[in-house]
Amino acid sequence: MLERLFQLKAHGTDVRTEVLAGLTTFLTMAYIVFVNPEILGSAGMPREAVFTATCLAAAIGSAIMGLYANYPIALAPGMGLNAYFAFVVVGTLGYSWQTALGAVFISGCLFLIVSALRIREWIIDAIPASLKFAISAGVGFFLALIGLKNAGLVAAHPATFVTLGDLHRLPVLLAVIGFLAILALEARRVTGAVVIAILGVTLAAVALGLVPFKGLFAPPPSLAPTFLAMDIKGAIDTGILSIVLTFFLVELFDASGTLIAVAQRAKLLDAQGRLPRLGRALMADSTAIVLGAALGTSSTTTYLESAAGASVGGRTGLTAVVVAILFLAMLVFSPLAAMVPAYATAPALLYVAILMARGLAQVQWDDLTEAAPAAVTAITIPFTFSVANGLAFGFITYTALKLLTGRVRELPLAVAVIAGVFLLKFALL
């Protein structure tokens, strides 16, 4: 049955290798079941229900990718978009989390449409590489700021906006130790380094009396508080076009880039460098966004950590199915997730920020019309505390520079259209 479903022999793999690859991928991305409830919980969402939604969204999304597209790529609620959801859409702009879920649902439906009509490939090809890398880096810097705040390493200041936190507090020291532990373990190529560090800091916090012990196992928390709670009508009535567009664009670049990167690592690209069954893969991750919003979590996306499974031989959808099964098994560990404090997950945010910042090395720094928009995007995302504003300034700067320097032919139509949408949004504010 497995051979018929996943064509193991044709991909040069076997059941044992695929199971090992699935376990490896799961260990590298399991931190999301601790981090996502913490981030979305700060937006007022019930953490227990978000924990269940996170596990189910990851399991269902990974299963669809494995069974429908037959790729060793796992999915789960994405880092960066969950922070934008909680700290900007709800925290700064003041929308309810139900309305924010409605925006995620709408962006997922748009994703399904553009994937089915093959518009998604056109947009991906049209957007300049420098802006793609800058968006990823900017979201990473945004995560870093949130991680530093949660760790207590930075604090608010009336004159300088931010300043150094109190380094003598135990939570701050534990966060620093956790961050160094992640870096050391990753440098030594220890599988599951992020999860080990999160659990280590949590255990230390329990031992020091900072966090009460709540047990390890329990029946899965009810999904009822978040299931189908998205306010689609509210998302449409409030006219949050820029928010939907931000979700859509970040999902677009993040998911598509990850698909190509992992496929390349797993040697799944054809002779022309294209991804076979790309349409199925795009439909799988688009469907996962819609289902995740219905369950009660921010955008579900493909995970770059899937490359870890590919590195140990994962070549087929069986790897993703194994990941799905393991996320379902995580449902009984809700007390453990409830014990994890914000300063235990902060090191994970900082580490993910480092990974996301690496894309800046790919920017064409010797071409000012490419470098300036990239820098503007990466800088304004954290400093305006808004992914949407960063995207807007980046696209507008890119369009303006190409027009002002007489390089109109280098300006993709998609970029000009998006810049025009953002300009209209600012004009109507």
SULLINJO-V771777 format. One record per residue. N is the residue number from 0. NEAR is the number of other ideal C-beta (glycine too) atoms within 8 Angstrom. D_LAST is the distance of its C-alpha to the last C-alpha in Angstrom with 2 decimals. Layout:
N_NEAR_D_LAST / N_NEAR_D_LAST
This chain:
0_4_57.47 / 1_8_55.36 / 2_8_56.79 / 3_6_55.94 / 4_10_52.37 / 5_13_51.47 / 6_10_54.12 / 7_13_55.03 / 8_6_57.97 / 9_5_56.11 / 10_9_53.56 / 11_5_56.36 / 12_10_55.66 / 13_6_57.13 / 14_8_56.24 / 15_6_57.01 / 16_12_54.78 / 17_19_51.86 / 18_10_52.21 / 19_10_52.34 / 20_17_49.25 / 21_19_47.39 / 22_10_48.48 / 23_14_47.40 / 24_19_43.89 / 25_13_43.55 / 26_11_44.65 / 27_14_42.13 / 28_13_39.12 / 29_12_40.35 / 30_11_38.36 / 31_12_35.34 / 32_15_37.07 / 33_13_36.98 / 34_14_33.63 / 35_16_31.43 / 36_14_32.43 / 37_13_31.86 / 38_15_28.29 / 39_16_27.23 / 40_11_29.29 / 41_9_27.06 / 42_13_24.29 / 43_7_26.73 / 44_12_28.37 / 45_8_32.18 / 46_12_33.66 / 47_12_36.87 / 48_16_35.23 / 49_16_32.93 / 50_15_36.14 / 51_14_37.70 / 52_15_34.66 / 53_15_34.58 / 54_14_38.28 / 55_13_38.16 / 56_17_35.13 / 57_18_36.90 / 58_12_40.19 / 59_12_39.02 / 60_18_36.84 / 61_17_39.69 / 62_11_42.23 / 63_13_40.37 / 64_19_40.09 / 65_19_43.78 / 66_9_45.24 / 67_10_43.17 / 68_13_42.43 / 69_12_45.37 / 70_16_43.57 / 71_19_44.17 / 72_16_40.47 / 73_19_39.21 / 74_17_35.83 / 75_16_34.12 / 76_15_30.71 / 77_13_29.14 / 78_10_28.62 / 79_15_25.20 / 80_16_23.42 / 81_16_24.92 / 82_15_23.56 / 83_18_20.00 / 84_17_20.55 / 85_14_21.96 / 86_13_20.40 / 87_14_16.75 / 88_14_15.97 / 89_15_18.28 / 90_9_18.88 / 91_9_15.59 / 92_9_12.95 / 93_4_15.58 / 94_13_16.27 / 95_9_19.98 / 96_12_22.17 / 97_10_23.15 / 98_14_19.66 / 99_16_19.51 / 100_15_22.92 / 101_16_21.72 / 102_15_19.16 / 103_16_22.16 / 104_14_24.33 / 105_12_22.09 / 106_14_21.85 / 107_15_25.64 / 108_9_26.19 / 109_10_24.29 / 110_16_26.50 / 111_12_29.54 / 112_9_28.70 / 113_10_28.08 / 114_13_31.15 / 115_7_33.31 / 116_6_32.34 / 117_8_32.78 / 118_9_29.31 / 119_12_28.87 / 120_8_31.63 / 121_9_30.11 / 122_11_26.75 / 123_10_28.70 / 124_6_30.93 / 125_9_28.18 / 126_12_26.01 / 127_10_27.63 / 128_7_29.70 / 129_13_28.25 / 130_15_24.75 / 131_12_26.42 / 132_13_28.39 / 133_17_25.52 / 134_17_23.39 / 135_13_26.47 / 136_14_27.17 / 137_17_23.69 / 138_16_23.82 / 139_15_27.31 / 140_14_26.26 / 141_15_23.71 / 142_16_26.68 / 143_12_28.85 / 144_11_26.67 / 145_12_26.74 / 146_14_30.47 / 147_11_31.23 / 148_10_29.55 / 149_13_31.43 / 150_16_34.61 / 151_13_34.28 / 152_11_34.59 / 153_10_31.44 / 154_10_30.22 / 155_6_27.55 / 156_8_28.43 / 157_3_26.98 / 158_4_27.78 / 159_5_27.49 / 160_5_24.94 / 161_7_27.50 / 162_8_31.28 / 163_6_34.37 / 164_11_35.24 / 165_7_38.68 / 166_8_40.89 / 167_5_43.76 / 168_9_42.24 / 169_7_43.87 / 170_12_40.71 / 171_15_39.48 / 172_10_42.89 / 173_13_43.00 / 174_17_39.63 / 175_10_40.92 / 176_10_44.16 / 177_16_42.37 / 178_14_40.32 / 179_8_43.50 / 180_13_45.31 / 181_14_42.82 / 182_9_43.14 / 183_8_46.93 / 184_11_47.37 / 185_11_45.14 / 186_6_47.06 / 187_6_50.23 / 188_5_48.82 / 189_8_49.26 / 190_8_47.79 / 191_9_45.37 / 192_12_44.73 / 193_13_41.31 / 194_11_42.74 / 195_11_45.80 / 196_15_43.81 / 197_17_41.60 / 198_9_44.73 / 199_10_46.62 / 200_16_44.13 / 201_14_43.99 / 202_8_47.80 / 203_10_48.02 / 204_14_45.61 / 205_12_47.81 / 206_6_50.96 / 207_7_49.64 / 208_5_48.71 / 209_8_44.95 / 210_9_44.33 / 211_5_46.61 / 212_6_48.36 / 213_7_47.32 / 214_7_49.50 / 215_5_48.96 / 216_6_49.34 / 217_8_48.19 / 218_4_47.37 / 219_9_43.88 / 220_10_41.25 / 221_8_40.00 / 222_12_37.04 / 223_6_36.46 / 224_11_33.55 / 225_14_31.28 / 226_11_32.98 / 227_4_30.87 / 228_9_28.48 / 229_13_25.32 / 230_11_23.02 / 231_9_22.23 / 232_7_21.25 / 233_12_18.81 / 234_16_17.25 / 235_9_16.92 / 236_6_15.92 / 237_8_12.97 / 238_5_11.57 / 239_12_11.63 / 240_8_12.22 / 241_11_11.42 / 242_13_13.79 / 243_13_16.40 / 244_13_16.19 / 245_12_16.76 / 246_14_19.67 / 247_11_20.97 / 248_11_21.02 / 249_16_22.53 / 250_15_25.00 / 251_12_25.81 / 252_13_26.79 / 253_14_28.33 / 254_11_30.46 / 255_11_31.54 / 256_10_32.46 / 257_14_34.40 / 258_16_36.28 / 259_10_37.50 / 260_10_38.33 / 261_16_40.38 / 262_12_42.05 / 263_9_43.11 / 264_9_44.47 / 265_11_46.40 / 266_6_47.66 / 267_9_46.33 / 268_9_44.96 / 269_7_47.19 / 270_3_48.90 / 271_4_45.88 / 272_5_43.61 / 273_7_41.97 / 274_11_41.57 / 275_6_43.83 / 276_9_42.41 / 277_10_38.85 / 278_8_37.70 / 279_10_39.18 / 280_14_37.65 / 281_12_34.14 / 282_13_34.70 / 283_15_36.03 / 284_17_33.06 / 285_12_30.63 / 286_12_32.71 / 287_16_32.72 / 288_16_28.92 / 289_13_29.10 / 290_12_32.18 / 291_17_30.82 / 292_16_27.78 / 293_10_30.31 / 294_13_32.49 / 295_15_29.77 / 296_15_28.64 / 297_16_25.85 / 298_17_26.30 / 299_15_29.95 / 300_16_30.81 / 301_14_33.86 / 302_13_35.26 / 303_9_36.47 / 304_10_39.17 / 305_18_40.85 / 306_11_42.28 / 307_12_44.51 / 308_17_46.18 / 309_15_46.51 / 310_8_48.24 / 311_10_51.02 / 312_10_51.59 / 313_17_49.04 / 314_15_48.91 / 315_15_48.30 / 316_15_46.28 / 317_16_48.91 / 318_19_47.28 / 319_19_43.97 / 320_13_45.94 / 321_14_47.69 / 322_17_44.35 / 323_15_43.31 / 324_10_46.56 / 325_12_46.13 / 326_16_42.63 / 327_10_44.21 / 328_7_46.92 / 329_10_44.35 / 330_10_43.52 / 331_9_46.52 / 332_10_45.37 / 333_13_42.64 / 334_11_44.35 / 335_12_44.29 / 336_12_40.56 / 337_10_40.01 / 338_12_41.91 / 339_11_39.84 / 340_12_37.86 / 341_7_34.56 / 342_15_36.52 / 343_15_38.66 / 344_16_35.84 / 345_15_34.10 / 346_18_36.66 / 347_15_35.78 / 348_16_32.11 / 349_14_33.31 / 350_13_35.76 / 351_12_33.29 / 352_13_31.04 / 353_9_34.08 / 354_9_34.64 / 355_13_31.10 / 356_10_31.12 / 357_8_34.17 / 358_12_32.24 / 359_11_31.29 / 360_5_34.94 / 361_7_34.42 / 362_12_31.82 / 363_7_33.34 / 364_5_33.18 / 365_4_35.33 / 366_7_32.76 / 367_6_29.88 / 368_12_27.70 / 369_12_28.09 / 370_13_28.37 / 371_10_25.42 / 372_17_22.72 / 373_15_24.66 / 374_9_24.79 / 375_12_21.11 / 376_17_20.38 / 377_13_23.08 / 378_11_22.21 / 379_13_18.46 / 380_17_18.80 / 381_12_20.94 / 382_6_19.67 / 383_8_16.01 / 384_9_17.61 / 385_10_15.60 / 386_15_17.12 / 387_12_13.92 / 388_10_12.76 / 389_18_16.37 / 390_16_16.62 / 391_12_13.62 / 392_11_15.11 / 393_17_18.52 / 394_14_18.10 / 395_11_16.34 / 396_12_19.11 / 397_16_21.77 / 398_12_20.88 / 399_9_20.64 / 400_12_23.93 / 401_12_25.82 / 402_8_24.91 / 403_6_25.70 / 404_7_28.96 / 405_4_30.19 / 406_8_30.28 / 407_7_28.44 / 408_4_31.06 / 409_6_30.04 / 410_12_26.46 / 411_8_26.42 / 412_7_24.74 / 413_10_23.08 / 414_15_21.43 / 415_10_20.18 / 416_8_18.78 / 417_11_16.98 / 418_13_15.61 / 419_8_14.43 / 420_11_12.64 / 421_14_10.81 / 422_9_10.08 / 423_8_8.76 / 424_11_6.44 / 425_8_5.24 / 426_6_5.61 / 427_5_3.81 / 428_4_0.00
